[in-house]
Amino acid sequence: MKAATMQLEDLSCPSCTQKIEGALKGLEGIEQDTIKILFNSSRVRFNFDEDKVEIEEIELAINRLGFDIIKTRVKSA
């Protein structure tokens, strides 16, 4: 299991967090109860199973919503 933290461009509205959370919950391999979206700091944190989903797929899902990712850090959970 891996833990990821993504720094996004500034989130402009609280509903943005719901869109991101929905996209993450739609991906297999992400631990649903670990998803945390910090609106004020524009960060997304979650744990994921790298055997089921790659970090690039997760980044792409967020990019498709129109959010730019500045930086992604992945470490062992």
C-alpha positions, 0 to 999 in steps of 0.5 A: 500500500502507498500513501499519496499527497498531491498539491493542486492549483488553488481550488476555487470552490467547495464543490471542487472537492466533491468532484475530486472525491467522486473521481477518486472513489470511482477508481479501483485500488484507492482506499475510500476511507483514506481520501482527504481533500484539504480545500484551504491548502488545495491538497489531496491525500489518500492511500492506494494499492499500486497493484490495482491502480498507478499514480499516473492513472489517478493524476489523469483522472484529476486532470480530466476534471480540469485541475492541475497537479503541481506536485505528487509525493508517494511513499509507503503507507 
